Amino acid sequence: MVQQERARITRAKIIVGAAEVFERVGFGGASISDILDRAGVAKGALYFHFATKDEVARAVIERQHEIARAGSNAILATPRPAIEHMVLVSIDLAELLVSDPVVRAGIRLTTDTSAFDAPLRSPYEDWIDLFVVLATRARAEGWLADDVDPAVLARFIVPAFTGVQLVSELFTARVDIVDRVRELWWFLLRSVVPVDRRGEAEALLERLVPRA
């Protein structure tokens, strides 16, 4: 048991160290030596857990997705309208991009199409599936206009969020990301909710994400 716990701790150290390297220099610029130095582990310890840099990167992405989904699951466990869940899940991920290096590295790796032979689609597919479920609920709860297709909305939200966070990273190192995601939702809510609920939607957004 002690040996298993030591192996778990070592693996976690490798993932965090690798995340810090990938976040700084990307997949192509990172070397195993860089990861070893940052993680503070021996080469043999790394190769016990991972055969290649590709495997390390995929483990970082998997851990990033676990962290993000844990945050979203905590939000989804609260009794709220689905439209509030949608806003809060995206804000939570925005805040994680500011505070967590593993999340930042995982997102950088998934948006770098040159990093892997086959594009990593599964994290985005999971988020789209989640937002389809939430948007379907939101429509049933009267928060989406009759002509808004929940699946189309979900396929818009996830890429739109991705673009917003990438531009926020470019312009301000994501210092303004929560404000930019709030702006995204301001336009979305005015576009997709029934006209007679727009005022209610704006009040909802102000309550959930007060204007900076």
Secondary structure, 3 states (H helix, E strand, C coil): CHHHHHHHHHHHHHHHHHHHHHHHHHHHHCCHHHHHHHHCCCHHHHHHHCCCHHHHHHHHHHHHHHHHHHHHHHHHCCCCCHHHHHHHHHHHHHHHHHHCHHHHHHHHHHHCCCCCCCCCCHHHHHHHHHHHHHHHHHHHCCCCCCCCCHHHHHHHHHHHHHHHHHHHHHHHCCCCHHHHHHHHHHHHHHHHCCHHHHHHHHHHHHHHCCCC
